[in-house]
């Protein structure tokens, strides 16, 4: 009986997509070729440490976490650090880095 319960438990646990528990693969810091960047850094610091991104996307948005209702620029910078690393997307609200997401493998 114990063996059946253990096998059932292993089968059930193997079906759970463990990445579902991750916060969109969000990370708090990232090591680039010229140093680390972290949440709260500004665009100039990120450019100095990571170089030019592969892609920049800009939109005008209202920040839900700010009390003012003025529109501001939101940018997402995408970095591809090669096949031995991942693709990272950095989100800036104004000039401040507010989120770093890890995507799939680089190329």
C-alpha positions as CSV (number, residue, x, y, z in Angstrom):
1,X,0.0,0.0,0.0
2,X,2.8,2.4,0.9
3,X,4.5,1.7,-2.4
4,X,1.4,2.5,-4.4
5,X,1.0,5.8,-2.5
6,X,4.6,6.8,-3.1
7,X,4.4,6.0,-6.8
8,X,1.2,7.9,-7.1
9,X,2.8,10.9,-5.3
10,X,5.8,10.8,-7.6
11,X,3.6,10.7,-10.7
12,X,1.4,13.6,-9.5
13,X,4.5,15.7,-8.6
14,X,6.1,15.0,-12.0
15,X,3.1,16.5,-13.7
16,X,3.4,19.9,-12.0
17,X,5.0,22.5,-14.2
18,X,7.5,23.8,-11.6
19,X,8.1,27.0,-13.6
20,X,4.5,27.9,-12.9
21,X,5.6,28.9,-9.4
22,X,8.3,31.3,-10.8
23,X,7.5,35.0,-11.0
24,X,7.7,35.2,-14.8
25,X,11.4,34.2,-14.3
26,X,11.9,37.7,-12.8
27,X,15.4,38.3,-11.4
28,X,16.6,41.1,-9.1
29,X,20.1,41.5,-10.6
30,X,22.0,40.5,-13.7
31,X,25.7,40.2,-14.4
32,X,26.8,41.8,-17.7
33,X,30.3,42.0,-19.2
34,X,31.2,45.2,-17.4
35,X,29.5,44.6,-14.1
36,X,26.1,43.9,-12.5
37,X,22.9,45.7,-12.9
38,X,20.0,45.6,-10.5
39,X,16.5,46.9,-9.9
40,X,16.7,50.7,-9.3
41,X,19.6,51.3,-11.6
42,X,19.2,53.9,-14.3
43,X,19.5,53.6,-18.1
44,X,23.0,55.1,-18.2
45,X,24.3,52.6,-15.7
46,X,22.7,49.7,-17.6
47,X,24.2,50.9,-20.9
48,X,27.6,51.2,-19.3
49,X,27.6,47.7,-17.9
50,X,25.6,45.8,-20.5
51,X,26.1,47.7,-23.7
52,X,23.5,48.4,-26.4
53,X,20.5,46.1,-26.3
54,X,19.5,43.9,-29.2
55,X,16.1,45.6,-29.2
56,X,14.3,48.6,-27.6
57,X,10.5,48.9,-27.4
58,X,8.9,52.1,-26.1
59,X,5.4,52.9,-25.1
60,X,3.6,55.7,-23.3
61,X,1.9,54.4,-20.1
62,X,0.6,55.4,-16.7
63,X,2.5,53.8,-13.9
64,X,0.1,52.0,-11.5
65,X,2.6,52.3,-8.7
66,X,2.8,56.1,-8.9
67,X,0.3,58.5,-7.4
68,X,0.4,61.1,-10.2
69,X,-1.6,60.5,-13.4
70,X,0.8,61.9,-15.9
71,X,1.8,59.6,-18.8
72,X,5.4,58.5,-18.9
73,X,7.6,56.5,-21.1
74,X,8.1,52.8,-20.5
75,X,10.9,51.0,-22.3
76,X,11.8,47.4,-22.6
77,X,15.3,46.5,-23.6
78,X,16.1,43.0,-24.8
79,X,19.6,41.5,-24.4
80,X,20.8,38.2,-26.0
81,X,24.0,37.1,-24.3
82,X,24.5,34.1,-26.6
83,X,23.7,30.4,-26.7
84,X,25.4,29.7,-23.3
85,X,23.1,32.2,-21.5
86,X,19.6,33.4,-21.6
87,X,17.6,36.3,-23.3
88,X,16.8,39.0,-20.7
89,X,14.3,41.8,-21.0
90,X,14.7,44.9,-18.8
91,X,11.8,47.2,-18.2
92,X,12.3,50.9,-17.4
93,X,9.7,53.3,-16.1
94,X,11.2,56.7,-16.9
95,X,14.9,56.2,-16.4
96,X,14.6,53.6,-13.6
97,X,15.1,49.9,-14.1
98,X,12.0,48.3,-12.5
99,X,12.0,44.7,-13.7
100,X,14.4,42.1,-15.2
101,X,12.9,39.0,-16.9
102,X,14.8,35.9,-18.0
103,X,13.4,34.4,-21.2
104,X,14.5,31.4,-23.2
105,X,18.0,30.4,-24.2
106,X,20.0,32.8,-26.2
107,X,21.3,32.2,-29.7
